[in-house]
């Protein structure tokens, strides 16, 4: 969602607008089902919209008591991990409730920007990327914002 929408939500506690990225991901998923191939040329415009929109929004993630993000390990034996991020308040509310059941820690919401994610990618070799709206859209992007 746009930072202005989130600030308005915090100040006035009114419903924040939908994420444009969330809408593009849904278009992508719907088209991919019909086309039966994620390499179809028809998807290129949607992929471009996703890549262009991702840096313009803020996201929500879950952190523990020491402000470390929830990590979903790629395999049981690997140190490599991804983090879940959510595009809007509604996605966060549903997704965080489901993820919180997997962890014993007290988890809280943290606003995270694409710049924060890029910094994490620079600093942590085990960080492999993120999953957007894991409970509904389950859309993966790597540490560089590619999919």
Buried (B, 14 or more C-beta within 10 A) or exposed (E): BBEEBBEBBEEEEEEBBBBBBBEBBBBBEEBBEEEEEEEEEEBEEBBEBBBEBBEEBBBBBBBBEEEEBBBBEBEEEEEBBBBBBBBBBBBBEBBBEEBBEEEEEEBEBBEBEBEBBBEBBEEBEEBBBBBBBBBBBEBBBEBEBEB
